[in-house]
Amino acid sequence: MVNKAKKTKFNLIDFIIILFVVMAAVGIIWRFNLADEINFNATGDIFEIEFVTAGHIQEASQNYLLAGEKFYILFDSIEIGEITEILDIRNPAEVYVQDLNGNINKSEQPGRIDVRGVMRSRGRINRNGEYMLNGNTNIASNKEFFVHTGKWEGIIKIISVTKVN
């Protein structure tokens, strides 16, 4: 019996498989580098967002909305921004109520307050001129978001968005 050492042959199929593996690795690296260059997820510009608590919060919750607190969108926990200033606290909160005749009357809610403030946020402006947070969340006037700070959760309404830099 004669044992012959097996020779490893390198054929065309092996070359094609190695070529596809290398091309896939290069494609993945190129894709991530390209995504970083044009990605709207990247933070670029600084914006000031004026907001008001649209849900009329309890007076006791006033101390939870202070400068330095960060707002997160509740469902995704995406950071919207950090409160830089509380502009106004309306106590008691105003509410508009429709009576039986269809007239709208201004009323007050005792024990509830409205808080108006400013937060700073980072994002990008898309081609349509809209402020985008994380590439998929449009922040614009009159939009409402269900947010939390870690201590408080509720609804905020965006009043205005201003580019700082």
N, C-alpha and C positions, 0 to 999 in steps of 0.2 A: 504494500500500500504506500502510495506516494501522496503526501499531503502538499497540495499547492496553496500558497498564500493567495488569498483573494485580492485582486487588484480593484481599487475603486476607480470607476470610470466616471468621468465628468461629461455629461452629454447635454444636449440642447434643452431638454425638459428641466434639468436641474438649473441651468442658466436662466431660463424663463421664470422659474419659481423664485430664485434669488432676486432677479430683477424686479418682480412684482412686490416682494417684501421691502426692498430698498425704496421703490417708488411710493409705497404706502407710507413708510416712515417719513420720507421727505414731504409728502402731501400733508400729513398730519402736522408736522412742524411748520410748514408754510401756512397752513390754514390758521393755526393759533397766532402766528406772528401777524398775519394779515388782519385777523379779527381784532387784535389789539390796536392796530393802526386806525381802523375805521369803525371800531366798536362804539356804539352809543352807551354801552354799560360803563365805559370809562368816564370818570368825572373830569370835567373840563372847566366849566364856567361856574362862577359863584352867583347865586340869586338870593334876593330877599323876597320872602313870601309873607304877605300880610294875611292874617287869618282871623276868624271869629269862631267861638264855640257855638255851633248851630243847635246843639241839643239842650241848651239852657242847663248848665251844671249846678249842682248843689253848692251852697255857700261854703260848706266845709271842704269842698274839693278845690277851692281857690288856691290853697297853699301848695297844691301839687303841680300847678302850672307856673313855674318860675323860670327865670333866665338860666340857661345851662341845661335844661331838660331837653331830651331828644324825642321827637315824634317818630313813631314807626307805624306803617300801615298794618292794621291788625292781622289781616289774613295771611300776608306774606312776610311780615316782620321786616319789611324793607324800610330803611331809614329815610324819612322825608327830609328832616332837617333838625337843627337845634334852635330852641327859643333864644333869641337875643334880647328881646325887650317885650314887656307887657305894656301896651299903650293905654288901655282903658278897661275898667271893670264896672259894668253897669249892674247896679243892685237896686231894686229887683229887676229881673230880666223882663224885657218887653216881649209881648206876644200879640199877634193880630188875630182876632176872633170874629167869625162871621155870625151875625145874629139871625133870627128866624126870618127877617125881611130881606136878607141877602146883603145887608150893609156890613162893611168890615170896620171893626172898632179896635183901637189900640188899647191893650190892657197890660197889666203887670202880673208876674208870677212871684208871689212872696216865697222866700226861701231859696230862690233860684237866681243865678247871676249869668251874665254874658261876659266873656273875656275876649278882648281883642288884643292881638299881639303880632310880633314880627319874628320870623325864624329865618335862618340862613341855610341854604341848601346848595348842593353841587350837582350839576347835570350838564346836559347839552341842549342846544337848539337844533331841531331837525330842519330839513329842507323847506318845510312849510312854515317855519318860524315859530313852531310850538316848542315849549320847554318840556323836555323829556327827562324823566328820572329813570335810571336803569334801562334806558332804551325802549321801554314798553309802557311806562306810566306817564300819561300826559297830565301835567299840573297847569291848570288854567283858572281864570276867574270864574266864580260861581260853581266850581266843582266841589263836591263834598267827599270827605274821606273818613272812614271809621278808623281811628288811630288809638295808640296807647303810648304812654310814657314809661311804663313800668309801675307807676303808682296810680295812674288815672287812665281811663279809656272812655272814649266818646266820639262825637262827630265834630269835625271842624269844617268850616266853609272857607274856601280860598277867596280873598277879596282882590288881591292883585299880586302880580309876579313882576319883579324888576331885576334886570341884570346889573350886577355890581361891578364886575371887571370886564 
